[in-house]
Amino acid sequence: MEFDALILAGGRSSRLGGSPKSELIYDGETLLNRAISAARGARRIVVVGPEPQSLPPGVLTCREDPPFAGPAAAIAAGLARLRHPDRSLAGGNAGTTGAEDAVAAYTLILACDMPHAAGAVQALQEALHAGIAGSQAVVRQGNDGVMAASADGRLQPLAGFYRTAALRAAIDDASARNALNHGSVFALLARLDVQAVTVPAGSTDDVDTWDDAAALGVDGRQQ
């Protein structure tokens, strides 16, 4: 299954005193690099947020406009970057052609603040593959993708594979209603037919506060 990936890394981190979540360290690696690794296999990866000091070769960047406009706006900016990978957009890598490129059938959306996200991504991929193959183990809903859920049913929309065409239609609709900036991701995805998939325990635990960081063994930014 071919897919692109958007890594969302542009929040204010207000409950961390402004320390960027993307630069926090787990097991000797930044949370941003762990998220990029979790998205391995993607045709293209776009990091949406302030441009990091260093990225693996080929990883694209962009910024939601205006900055800190929220994850729905970040998703819209990331999809636009995927459609124009050789053109500089709102903080993205410079390019020259500006030609629109084909996008993959599915887009992985992943927040950068989940140090164990690789386990969730694997479970989601397996469920999506099974659904595409018509497995009886997957319920008949979910034509527009899969979204992570904890064992107690708590949904995490920032760990999911979504059909790109459906995602673009949702963004176009939200944009027409001026509902992208500071809009809810759940509201953005409300019209999509998405199957919740139970992922491994802890794989979508995220870092919102320093207490969260301590509980997950995440350290401050690397010196």
Beta strands, then each sheet from edge to edge (+ up, - down):
strand 1: 3-8
strand 2: 25-26
strand 3: 29-30
strand 4: 45-48
strand 5: 60-62
strand 6: 106-111
strand 7: 145-149
strand 8: 155-163
strand 9: 194-198
sheet 1: 5+ 4+ 1+ 6+ 8- 7+ 9+
sheet 2: 2+ 3-
end
